[in-house]
Amino acid sequence: MSKIKIAVIAGPTASGKTALGVKMAKEFDGEVISADSMQIYKGMDIATAKPTAEEMEGIPHHLINFLDRNESFSVADYVELANKKIAEVNGRGHLPLIVGGTGLYISSLIDNVKFPEIKTSPEIRSRLEAEAQSFGNETLFERLEKCDPKTASELHPNNLVRVIRALEVYELTGRKLSEFKAESRLEESPYEYVIIGLNFSDRQKLYDRINRRVDLMAEKGLVNEAREIFESTEMKTAANAIGYKELIPYFTGVSDLSICIDKIKQETRRYAKRQLTWFRKNAKIQWIMLDEFDNTEKISDYCKKIIAKTLSL
């Protein structure tokens, strides 16, 4: 059985993935399938840099803006939905383009990870959440580093949902989540794929783009969007998204707005650094150093050549 051809455009936040994805979709008669863990939620538009209808330029975009903020969504859920969308797009004779910066989503999808059906325990989760609230996220993360260092190395200490899940799996089964994941990669991928990574030779250029983007978000109404979420009962998901939690001190009268905006810039830069660390582990990524090109057309042409050559299109 022949494999479905897909193209992946990955990279850190603010690197221009959305615009390049749209251009490649036009070039190869494609449709975009998002790989962003926050753009899936409704009402979280500005801080997550969700593409507008204008930015989509008429190209179909999937797995964006479809889930209520109070609903949970796992990597397994993403892989299941993304596989369905890829089949649908391919069935229409179009090229599926996976575009996003959530490395865990991308690697789990293209590596054909099969997630074990490990039950959940509301009691264990509640206890671990209470511990995090009392003693801090770092306490749980340090515990995970001791019992499952490999999973811990792939997570940020503040990614409380996934840290708790890894500890929950260990308590329920006595086995590491990383062991289950290693076993789940034994089946061959159903995809013939190319992964293009966007980056800058000069890291400061990426950071400058991030800073400008945050300023633009503020101009577009980020504060009002964050305030609405803060005042709602759906802060749990948004609390994991950069651009919301940093504004809480402003809403509670503890800090000035300018200080909170600077904090968003700082946290976004740190997030970009973590994204690049994750993606560099994948030797199959073909990197494009954006600052080595003097215009966007040359970047598009280069990307087009990589996709055409690798997938024989």
N, C-alpha and C positions, 0 to 999 in steps of 0.2 A: 504494500500500500504506500503510495507516494505521500511524502510529508507536505504539510501546508507551509507555504512560504510566508514569513512575517519579518517586518523590519522594526527594530527597537531604537528609539532615540532617548537616551538617558543623560543624566548629568545633574549638577547641583542647581539649586534654586537660582533664578534670575540669569540663567545662561542662554536663554532664548529657545528652549525646547519647543514651546507651543508654536511659535512662528515658523520654525524649521519643519515641524511636523505637518503643518498646513501646506507648506510649499512642496514637501515630498508627496503628500496625498494628491496634490494636483498633478504632479509629474507622473505618478504611477497609478492613477485612478484608485486611490486608497481611501480608507476611512480610519479615523483616529480612535483608539481605545486607550483611555487614560490609565496611568499607573501612578495615581496620587492618592494617598490615604486620607487626605482631608477634603479634596475637591468633591468627594462622593456625597458630602453632606449639604442639605438644603440650607440656605440662609447664611452660609459661610463663604462669601464671595470675594470680598476685597482682600482680606488677609491671606487667603489661600491662592490668590492670583488666578482665580477661576477664569478661563477664557470667555470673553463676551461673544455675543453673536457676530459682532463686527470682526473680531479677531479670528473667528472660525472661518470666515469667508465662504460660507456655504458648505463647508466640508462637514459631514456627519461626525459628531463626537459622542462616544459612548462611555458609560460608567462615570458620569459627572452629574452632580446635583440630583440624585435620585433617592437619597436616604434621609430620614428624619434625624435630627441631631441627637435625640435621646436613644437611638438604636445602636447596638454594638455591631461591629463588622470585623471579621477576622481575616487573616491571610488566606485561610482555606476558603472562605466565602468569596474573596477576590478571585482566586484561581478558578473556582467553579464558574463564576460569572464571566470572567475573561475568556475562558475556553469556549463558552457558549457564543459569546460575541464574535470571537475569531472564526468559528464555524459559520456563523451567519454572514459575516462580511465576505469570507472566502466563497460561500455559496452564491453570493451575488456577483462573483467574478472580480471582486475588488481586493486590493492588497491591505491586510490588517497592519496598521502602524501603531505599535505600543509606544506611548509617549508619556514620560513622567520621571519623577525623581525618587520614588519609594523603592529602594533597591531590593528590599525583601519581597515585595510584590513581583518585581521583574524576574529575579532569580528563581523564585518558587514556580512561576509560570513557565519559563523556558526550560527549566530543568525537570519539569514534569513531576514536581513533588506531590506525593500522595500522603495526605495528612491522616494519621491514625485517629480512629474514633475513640478518643479518650474522654471519658465522662467528665463533667464539671461538678464542683462541690460548692454550693452557695455558702456553706458554713466556713470552709477553708478560705474562700475569697473574702468574706466579711471580716474574718479574723486578721488576714494579711492587710486588708485595707485599713483596719483600725490601728494595726501596728505602724503602718506607714504614716498615718495621721499623728500618732503619738510620738514616734521616734524618728520620723523622716524617711524619705524614699531610699536614702543611701544605706540605711540599715538592712532593708530587704535586698538591695543590690549586692551588698557585701556577702549576704547569706547565699545568694545565687552564685557569686564568684567561687565560693567554697564547694558547693555541691554540683555545679554545672558551669565550669569556667568558659567552655566554648560558647554556650548560649549567651553568657554574660558579655563576652567579647563582641557580640553582634548587636548588643542593645545599649541604649543610653540609660544611665541610672534613673532619669526622670520618666522613662517610658514605663510608667507604673503598671499599665494594663498587661503588657507582655512580660514584665518581670514577675508579676503575680501569677500569670498563667504558667510560666516555667516552673515556679516553686510549687504551684498546685499540682502539676503533672508529676513532679518528683515525689511529693507527699502521697499522691494517690497510687502511683505505680512502683515507686522505689527506683525508677530509672530516669536518666537524664533526657530532657527534651531533644538535645542534640543527637542522642542515639537514635531516637525515633526518626529524626530528620534524615540522618545518614542512611537508614534502612529504606526510607521513602524515595530515595533518589535512584533506586536500582532499575527502574523501568526507563527505557529510552524515551527521549523527547519526541513528541509527534510533529515537531516543527523543524523546518529548515530556516535558520534565522541569521540575521546580521544585527549586531549591536553597535550603534554609533554613540560614542560618548563625547559630550561637549565640555570643554574646559578652556582655561587660559594659561599660557606660559607664565604670565605675570599675575600672581594671585591677587595683587592689589586691584587689578582691573575688574576682577569678579566682585571684590568687596565694594568697589566704587559703584558698580551696577546695583548691588544689593542696597546700598545706602540711598541711591536715587530712587529705587523702586519703593522703598519704605516711605520716603517723602511724598511720592506720587500717591501711594495708598492713603496717606493721611489727607491729602488734598481731595481724594475721591470719596471720603466719608468713612474711613476706617474706624474712627472713634465712635461714631454713631452706631455702626454695625456691632462693634464690640460691646457697647453699652446695652444694646438691645438683648444681646446674648447673656450678658452679665445679670441683667434684671429678669431674665427668664428662668425657668427651672431646668434648662438644658445646658448647663455650664460644664457638665462632666466631660463630654467629648471635646468641646472647644478649649477646655483647660489644657489639652495636649497640643493645641495648635499655637504656633508662634504668632504673635500679633494680637492675641486676646488676653492671655493671662498677664502679660507685661503691663497692661493698662489698668488692671485692678487697683493698684495703689493710687492711680489718678481718680478712679471712680469713688474710692473710699476716703479721699481727701488726704492721703498720706504723702503723696508725691506730686511734683509738677508734671504737666503733660510732656514738656520737652525732655525731661529725664526718662520718662517712660518710652518715648519714641526712640531715644538713643539706646535704650535697653533692647527694644525690638530689633534694631539694626545689629547690635552686638550678638544677640541670640541667633539671628538669621545667618550671620557670618559663621558662627560656630556650627550651626546646622549644615551649612554648605561644606564645611571642612569634614564633618562626619560623613556626609554623602560621598565625598570624593574618596575618603578612606575605604568606604564600603565598595565602591565601584572599582577601585584599583586592585581589589582582590581577584577580579574577573579578567583573566588573560585574553578572553575572546573579544573584549571591547576594542573597537577601532576608534582611536581618539582623534578628534579634530580640535586643534588649538586655535581658537577663534581669533586671537590677537595676531596670528601670523598671516591673516588675510586682510586686504585693505578695503574690501566691501562685501556686503552680504550675498551678492550674486555669485561671487567666487566660492563662498562657503557652500551655497546651495548646489553649485555645479560639482564641487568636490564630493559632497554628500551623495548626490545623485549617482555619480560614478561608482562609489563604494557599494551602494545598494544594488545597482544594476550588475556589477561584476560578481559580487558575492552570491546573489540569488539568481544569476543568469537571466535577468529580465530584459 
